[in-house]
């Protein structure tokens, strides 16, 4: 198990994940990142999420991969 963090950002804002989550592999990390995207999109705010991305990082704050919200929405740029 590896602790990973799911920071979300666009060109104007960064939302830092301070607690992270233990995952067993990259597939689980990707699936969790996609769940985070879907949960934010389904929220009550009127945010335009199309230019947001999830930065998945390890304990050393090294970025493992980036998942654009648009990819999860099915609307790649």
Residue pairs with C-beta under 8 A, 6 or more apart in sequence:
1 22
1 23
1 24
2 22
2 23
2 24
2 58
2 59
3 20
3 21
3 22
3 58
3 59
4 20
4 21
4 22
4 23
4 29
4 32
4 56
4 57
4 58
4 64
5 16
5 17
5 18
5 20
5 21
5 56
5 57
5 58
5 61
6 17
6 20
6 21
6 32
6 33
6 36
6 54
6 55
6 56
7 14
7 15
7 16
7 17
7 54
7 55
7 57
8 14
8 15
8 17
8 36
8 40
8 52
8 53
8 54
8 55
9 15
9 52
9 53
9 55
10 51
10 52
10 53
11 51
20 59
21 32
23 29
23 32
26 64
26 65
29 56
29 64
29 65
30 56
30 65
30 67
33 54
33 56
33 67
34 67
34 72
36 54
37 49
37 52
37 54
37 67
37 69
37 72
37 73
38 72
40 47
40 49
40 52
40 69
41 49
41 69
41 72
41 73
49 69
49 73
50 69
50 70
50 73
50 75
51 69
51 70
52 68
52 69
53 66
53 67
53 68
53 69
54 66
54 67
54 69
55 63
55 66
56 63
56 64
56 65
56 66
56 67
57 63
57 64
58 64
68 76
68 77
70 76
70 77
